[in-house]
């Protein structure tokens, strides 16, 4: 009995160490990616609150469109992780090549949609000064859509191999470059013209190309053989066959819908709050950016949990898959409770890091306690979706997101915002309600699905 207990305890401790070894660099990558957006918000916030509001609204639409493409590419996630677990190099190569083909195909419709931002802003009745700036900003940053898609595909492939070092280094260098480019182009340093919002958009676009080149160059030792592992006459058979590409799209579609709906509810919230004025939306953006920074931790744990679960499924070891899932969820709960305490205890200090404008600080500080509470549910639902993705359960999270975010969260937020006159705070209470509903439903699904056995999935 003692030997069994020791072995079991050791297995759980070993899984925690393995999860952390993968999760920490994945979290570093997520934080590095987020830091580029944070630097943009902070630096443009020191230019003007109208520019900050315009960047917030423009980014909301740009990421809503781009995340649909990223979600489609995330259909490669269980394929990569399970193929790595099964040591199936041929399947890894096919998945990498098909992912690059999809990225190239998706970039054109994504850019076309982003350019229609003025139509969307007209529908949502944004203030004219904010709408004009947001349109200019979104159209410029749309030129960085392709490197974003390629970088995200590379991330999925590298984390499946547990080889994230090159991506961490690339993002550190890219953040330094992005901050420097913002400093030069926003404020007109080193003899450059002071371009304000336009300068921030160009700095962001160039930085996205810069980081994509760094990632591909730094990871070529891991991914290069999978990108180039074909003769030219085999390209059609491996990467361009329509049936596997169609199945890959079908696999990624629920993820694309889910992440777009989740991001979409935050984008719709931003557009709704935008109707309340520049100060309200700037305060919302500060609170949302702070919540997004801490959200990178459970997002990283969700990606790492998906890989650990997928690797175990590829090895045909469901016991290890279950252990990976519950360790990831338990660790997320502990970390996000600590994060919630920080938001509840220091809202004014945290908001003051973003802007010297007292009215914006006050608007953000009013929202941060609610953000602190919903972070726990947000973290758990993200990791639950990740571990379910590892075993190939993709449609249930999509349906749950539709219910939680668009049936519960957004309508309830609108009611509190306008009918109960709670303004931005009402929208955030709506988000909290929806996130709690999503987290509870996903945890129930995870409990049921991980009680069953699952085989490796394929698009062949």
N, C-alpha and C positions, 0 to 999 in steps of 0.2 A: 504493500500500500504506500509506504513512504517513497519507494523508488518511483512508483507511478506519478505520485504528486510532484516529486522533484523534476521528473522528466517533463510533465505538463507545464509546470511553472517555468522551467528553462525554455520550453518552446515559445511560451508567450513572451518572455523576456527577449529571446532571440528575434522574434518577429518585431518587437518594438524597436530593437536596434536596427534591424534591416529596413524597417519603414523609415526611421529617422535618417539613415544613411542616404536613402533616395529622396526623402521629402525635403530635407534641408536645402540641397541645391535647387530642387524644383521650386521651393518657396522663395529662394534667393532670385531665381529667374522671374517669378511672378512679381516680386517686389521691385526688381530692376525694371521690368516692363511698366509697372504702375508708376515708378519714380519718374519716368520720362513724362507721363501725363501730369504728375504732381508739380514737377518743375515748371511745366508750361503754365499751369493754373496759378502758382505762386508768383511767377515773374510777370505774367500779364495782369494779375491782380494789383501789382504795384504800379502798373501803367494807368489803369482806370477800372472802375467797377462795371461800366458799360461793356468794356472789352472783355472782362472776365465773364459777364453774363453771356455775351455773344459766343465766346469760345465754349462755354458750357453747353449752350443749345446746339451749336454746330457739331461738337463732339458727340452729343447724345444721338443725333441722326446718323453721323458717320459710323459710330460703333454699332448702332442697331443694324445697319445694312451689312457692315463687314463681318459681324459676328454670325450672320447666317452662313456666309461662306466658310468661316472658321468651323462652325458646327458641322457642315457637310464634310470637311476634311477630318473632323474628329471621328468620323466613321472608321478611320484607319486605326484608332486607338486600341480596340480589342484585337484587331488583326495583328498589329505590331507586337503587342505584349504577349499574346498567346503564341505567336510564331517564335518569338525569342525564347519563351518557356519551352517550346518543343524543339528548339535549335534547328528551325527550318529556314535556312538562309535563302532558298529560292522564293519562299513566300514573302520574306522581308523585302527582297529586291522588287518583286512584283508590286507589293503595296506601296513602296517608295515611289516607283516610277508612275504608277497610276495616280498617286496623290499629287505629283508634280503636274501631270496632265490636267487634273481637275482644277488645280490652282490657276493654271494658265487660262482655262476656259471660264472660270468664275470671275476673273478680274474685270472683264469688260462689262457684264451686266451690273456688277457691284458699283463700278465707277459711274455708270449711267444713272443708277438709282441715287447715289450720293449727290449728283449734280442737280437732282430735282428737289433739293432741300428748300428752295424758295417756295415751291408749291405747297409743301408740307407746312412751312411756317405761315403761309397765308391761310391755310385751313385752320390752324390753331390760334390765329389772331395774336401773334407775338408783337410786342411793341416795335415800331418801324426801325428805331435805331439798333435794337438787338437783332432783328431779322436781317438787316442789311449786313451787319458784321458777321453773323453766323453763316450766311450764304457765302460770303467771300472766304471765310475760314474753311468751311467744309469742302468747297471746290478745290482749294489749294491742297489740303491734306489728302484728298482723294487720289492724288498722284502717287501716294505712298501705299496704295492698296496691295499691289503685287508683293512687295517685300514683307508686308504683314502676313499674308497668306503663306508665303514660303517659309518664313521664320516659324510660324505656328506648326506647320507640317514637320519641320526639322525638330522642333521641341518634342512633339509626340514620338518621333522615331528615337531621339536620343534618350528620352526618359524610359522608353521601353527597354533600352540597353543599359539603363542605369549609368549613363555616361554624360553628365551634364556640365562638366567642368568648362568646356570650351564655350558653352552658351553663357555661363555665369561671367566669364572673363569678357566676352563680347558685350554683354549688357552693361558692365561696369564702364568700359571704354565708351560705349554709346551714350551713357548718361553724362559723362564728362563733356563729350562733344556736344550733346543737346543743350546742356546748361550754357556752354560757351557760345553756341550759335544763337540762343535766345538773348543772351546778354548783349551780343553784338547787334542783332537785327531788330530787337524790340526797342532798345534805348539808344541806338545809333553810336555805339562805341567803336573805337579804332578807325574812325573816319567814315564808318558806314552811315547811311541815312537812317533816321529813327522811324521804323515802319510800324511800331505798335503791334496791333493784332495781326496784320499781314506778316510781319516779321516772325511772330511766333509760329504761324502756320507754315512758313517756309522752313524754319528751323526744325519743326517736327517732321516734315516731309523728307528733308535731306537726312535727318537722323535715322529714319526708318530704313532707307536704302543702305545707310552706313552699317547699321546693326545686322541687316540681312547678309551683306557681304562678309562681315566678320564671322557670323555664325556658320555660314557655308564653308568659309575658308578654314576655320578652326575645327570643324567637325568632319572634314573631308576624310580623315583617317578612319572614322567610324562609318560614315554614310557613303563615301565616295564609291566604294565597290558595289554598293546597292544601286546607286544612281546609274553607274556606267556598266553594270554587269550584263551586257547584252551585245550581240553583234547588230549592226544596223538592220539587217534583214529580219531580226527577231523582234524589233521594236513594235511592229504592228501586233504580233502575237502576244507579247507580254503586256505592253502599256496601253495599246489602243484598241484592244478587243472590246466591243460594245457591251456584251453581256456582263462581264465582270465589272466594267465601269458603271453600268446601270445598277448592278447589285450593290456596289460600293456607295453610290448615291442614295439608294434606298436604305442602306444601313445608316448612313449619316443623316438622313432627312429628319428622323425624330430628334436627334441631338440638335440639329440646326434650328428646328422649330422651338425646341425647349429653351435653348440659350437665347434665341431671338425674343421669345415671349418674356423671358425673365429680364433681359436687358431692356426690352421694349416697355415693360411696365415702369422701369426707372426712367427711360426716355420720355414716356408719356407723362410721368410725374414731373419731370423737369420742365416740359413744355407747358403743363398746367400751371405750375408755380411761376413760370415766366410771365403769365398773364397778370400776376400780382405785382410786377415791377422788378426793376433791376436789383434792388437791395435784397428782396426776397429770394430771387433766383441765385444771386451771388452767395448768400448765406446757405442756401440749399446745396450749392456746389461745394462749398467748403466742408460741410458736414458729410456730404456724399463721398468726397475725396478721402476724408479721414476714415470713413467706414470701409471704403474700397481698399485702402492700404492694409488694414487689419484683416480684411476678407481674403487677401492674398495667402494668408496662412492656411485656412481651411481649403482654399482652392488648390494650393500645392499639395496638401494632404489628400485631397480628393483625387488628383492626378496620380500621386504616388500609390494610393490605395488601389486605384484602377489597375495600375501596372502590376502591383504585387498579387492582386487577385487574378489578373489575366495570365501572369507567368505561372501561377499555381494551376490554373485550368489547363494551360498548355502542357504541363507536366502530368496532367490527370490526377491532381491531388486536391480534392475538394475540402479535405480537412484543413489544409494550409490556407486555402482560399477563404474559408469561414473565419479562421483566426486573423488573417490579414484585415478582413472587413471590420471585425469588432474592435481590433486594436486601433484602427484608423478613426473609427467613430468615437471611441472612449477618449483618445488623446485630443480630438477636436473639441469635445465638450469641456474638458479641463481648460484648454487654452482660451477658448472664447468666453468662458466665464471670467477669466482674468482680464481679458480685453474689455468686457462689459463694465467691470469695476472701474477701469481707467476712464472710460467715457462718462460714466455717471459721476465720477469724483472731480474731474478736471476739465469741464467743457469750455470755460472761458480761456484757460491757458492754451488748450489745443487749438481753438479757433483763432486766437491771437497770433499763432505762428504763420497764418496765411496772409493776413492783411492788417494794416494799421487803421483801417476805417472802422470806427466803433459801432456804427449801425450794422455793418455786415457781421462783425464779431458777435453782436447781440443776437442777430437772426440765426447764426449758425449754432451758438451755444444753446439756444432754446430747443434745437433739434437733436443735439448730440446725446442726451439721456435716452431718447427713444431709440436712436441708432445703437446705443450700448445694449439695450434689451434685445433688439431684433437680431443682433450679431450672433447670438447663441443659436437661434433657430436657423439663421442663414447658413452658418457654418455646418450644422448637422445635415441640412437638406443638400448642400453641395457635396459633402463627402458620401452621403447615402447614394446620390446619383452616380458618383464616381465608382464606388464599389459595385453597384449594379451594372454599370457599363463594362466593368471587367469580366463579368460572366455573360455579357451580351444581352442584358435586359435593358432595352432602349425606349420602348414605346410607353410603358407604364409611367416613367418619370415625365414624359411629354404631356400625357393626359393630366397628371397631377398638377403640373405647372399651369396648364390652362385653367383648371378649376381654381387653384389657390391664388394665382395672380390676377386673372381677368374676370373671374366670377366673384371672388371675395375681395381681394386687396384694392384694386383700382376703383370699383364702384363705391366701396365703403369709404375710401379716401376722398372721393369726390363729394360724397354726402357730408362728411365731417368738414371738408374744406369750405364748401359753399353754403350748405344748408345749416350747419352748426356754427359757421363763421370762425372756424379754427385756422383757416389759412393753410400755410405750408405745414404747420404742425399736424393738421388733420390728415393731409396726404401721407405723412410719415406714420401716423397711427394706422392708417389703412394698410400700408406696406407691412407693418409689424403683424397685423392680424393675418394677412395672407401668408407670410413666411412661416408663422407658427402652424397654420393649417397644412402647408406643403411639407414641412419637416415631419409632422406626425404621420401623414399618409405615406411618405417615403420610407420612414423607419418601419412601418407595418409591412410594406411590400418587401423590404430587405429581410425582415425576419422570416417571412414566408418563403421567399426565393432561395435564401441561403440554407434553408432546411432541405432543399432538393439538390440533386446532382446535375451538373451541367457539362456538356461536351464542347470542344473547340468549334468555333464558327469559321465559315469560309465563304468567299464570294466566287469561287471557281465553279 
